[in-house]
């Protein structure tokens, strides 16, 4: 996911600006404060707040390297040097308050060569390393010879203990292997099976809904990226499902999201956009046209124009459109739900 | 006054008796898609002065799911069901009954 960096007089302003750029709500974003704002005498701004933000990934990446660093500190002498170097840099960076974080990150001790045994240990014991641990399992001869193959075979669906007649120890082994493989399937293989499943869930749900409405339509669901699905319901007579100003569509999207989240493993639900009867697409196009009109007006008159309040995704459309036009810039003012875009001459 | 209970979308609805068949269908479908225990979903339609009131009952553990954080799911369900009720030509409201 892409990070964006924004500034503002206060942290909130900087964050708002970032949300505009990302086009998501605050709860879907992840922030990193790069610089705290500092005000001089009489409230004059001496240093703007600076934040880094990105759309929160649905499954946060494990912070393996940070963990490892902590783990390795006691023990050998070599890391101490690295730590000292890091500390030194940190002190240097301290006076520039906000920079401290960046400095520390830059000063991360170089990866220490770790003896292979330790590495294996660490991988095996580290919760986050499960995927890797499972790999190790495959390299080492499995304790019970038949266990591994079968575990892998029936990993995805069947729960442990189906073959009740087996010896206790062996069954245990099978179950453990099955679990490891299953988890690896979810963690390492980039969620492909899960996303496809969720895609089916959305499709089935929307088709059923259209059916219950007594309408006829086709539903297509595309995988926009690794964790985003876009569902499009196309057909005639879908006006009821769109509703005034898209209110029903919005409600349908909300319910669909919940249905998908419920079908997925916790925290692994895909992002989902739903469009019905091309409503969102048309709206996006119309908003783009409208923005270009306003931008031209701003270019002609040299006067900034504030648009009416819009949601974050709509503001993103405006910002993106203005971005493509020379001589005008856009910014957002106010707080949601009254936040509006201002288009000004450059 | 009609008190028929709809259990599942597949069940046949008697159009003469159900005052808001489409709305009931849609409501049943939505709620059953959200709960863990679809078999326990019950919907009663009660005709009142201001149109039809659809009363939803679900298993105790599923109520939170249907209502959602700050009633968001409940409101979304209401919005969609009201849209469906346009087909039935009656005003409807949805009540989630504990």
Interface residues (C-beta under 8 A of the other chain):
Chain A: X205 X208 X209 X212 X213 X214 X240 X241 X243 X247 X248 X250 X251 X252 X254 X255 X258 X259 X262
Chain B: X9 X22 X25 X26 X28 X29 X30 X33 X34 X65 X68 X72 X73 X75 X76 X77 X79 X80 X83 X84 X86 X87
